[in-house]
Each structure stands twice: as C-alpha cells, then as structure tokens.
Amino acid sequence: MKPDTPQTLLVIDDHPLFRKAVLQLVDMAGDFVVVGEASSGTEGLELAQKLQPDMILLDLNMKQMNGIEVLKVIKSWGMDSRVVMLTVSDEASDLVAALRAGADGYLLKEMEPEDLMIKLKEAAAGQVTLTERLTRLLAHSLREDNKPKDPDQAGLTDQESRILDLIAQGKSNKLIARELNIAEGTVKVHVKHLLRKLNLRSRVEAAVWAVDRRRGGTSA
C-alpha cells in the first residue's frame, strides 16, 4: 500500500553511476524522496545522523569503511531508520554477517528495477526484505551451520512463540507491539530471549528459520 507521504531515503554507495540510477528510479516511483547521498561510509554516517531518514540504502563493499562497519555504527545509535543492504555480493557469509549486524534487508544490485521497488516498499512497511533466492541461501546456511534448537526443546513461552510467528510474517517490533497490545520495549526483550533460546543471532534469521521449519526444511 502506498504511503500517504513519501518516505525519506539516504543512499550510501561509492559508485556515482549506481547512485544516479537509484535516484532516478526512486524519483519515478514516487514512494520515496531521496534526502541525501553519500560516496563513503564516513560521509554516510554524518548524513544519517543529520538527516535521520526513514530508510538507508547501504552498499556492502566500500573502501576505507565497509557497509557492515557503517551498519553497526548506525544500529548502535538506536536510530529508527530501516537499513537495507544493496550489493553485488550473494555470498552466504556476507548475507549472514549483514543480518547479524542488524540489517533490515539484503538485496542484490542485479535485481530488475520494478522488483527492487517492490522490495523497498516491503521494507518501508516494516517487513523483512530478502529475495527468494537469498532466503533459500540463508535457510540453507542456518541448517548447515547454526543448527537452531527446536522451539519446544528451547522452552519458548506462549508469548515468545506468538512473537516468533509474527516475526516470520515479516512484522517489525512496532507492528508486533501494536498487534499484541504490549510495549515495543517489551517486544524487544522477548525477541532477545527467544533468539538466545533458539541459538540464533538476528530477527531476520529467526524469520527465515521459522518459515523454513514450517516447510519441513529443518526436520531432516
């Protein structure tokens, strides 16, 4: 659903031609308004702090300060901005590292423009933003490496199980709080507890793992 007012967007990418392409695409779509663009991680952090945008598009591989380092700083500030990685890397290690650092999504630059805009709108609505191929890649990585505990064995409470289901639906802490009629801070505490119990390190991992488990992916 199209928002009443365009969401503000900051683009951090060290490739000027790509930044220009994103700006043109976003301008045509009308769902976002670009309030700033940065050619380096350092410049991006300065603009992020100054502009407090609704969403940040962040490149992964940049000189001097890479996207993961920038992401960690932004998340440490406790900003409300949703951060979506937009990169050429489809390496599982990069994907997992970004999500564990707090990325709200991970998209590839090779995407068709219309698909990219769909995913950005999903992110703006508070949903987890991954392409289907990257979701499969992450699910496989979780099965191979993390081996999360079964929810029953992990001892999730009824509330934690409900929150896990809502996370799997791609809902943000704010939306979960509204649906369960509890404080957003309470949701954050529950999320922290259920991640620890399931041996997972990010809410996006929890979402992908929960969906994958429903499909029988982790029952082997």
Steps between C-alpha positions, in 0.01 A plus 500: 500500500635839404582723795319834537831685489821379335753346738838670523794305359878529536722320246855402607699356210843578360396451136365833364330345198312253717393775740368696203305197375342447843408867526328492162314179582380626837398835350284329237332269753393782731488289818826641634682829494880493504619746762871423467768295330848409621803360320667353809416340830627795701296750300201267522516493881515879516192532278314222681545675833407837354202396286353209704345348184220243503715261297866461409622312191851385581764347275703213647840530335638851542856620549630606841176425686287214373124465525504264798707747701265785407198285586634415846552868581150595382343222705704596806341846485154348541362688199156411364633492142456169321828396337490291183823369352513538121800315363647278227601230750287188527750328729331328794768634738428862398125446529523345846749764620270783389192350664685429824618861503137610490416554131127522431546353155754382246443556127712450190587771250424258216126515583254634245406861587133420557593210732734726695225755557261227619756385754571854618126555555494178704786632712319833544200307631716335765547166327816290476646562155680216322468357152374143475845373395669669796234364735582146381871576538454619857276206591763260368772681695295474820441128449867435432668726753279618786283195556242694707315323775142382455256758650356240738843389619607863528217564744341800328213654694161541331568871454845434351346246261238754393769762443709251301198437275457874445873541428463222241225708339755778457354735761711757680516538878270801474236305307530201735454725802188648345353160417567348843413822685832513686784751511760497223770472767332183630507354149873570478560314826298200379688498167833504683393205715361288217810557284719380786281195562499406130875556461444771235653844478258721305127543452538449124667166563211412731247594231668296228561205733138496624359508146748234386406277792131523414589371153687208656843634411652440842332174585751276324 
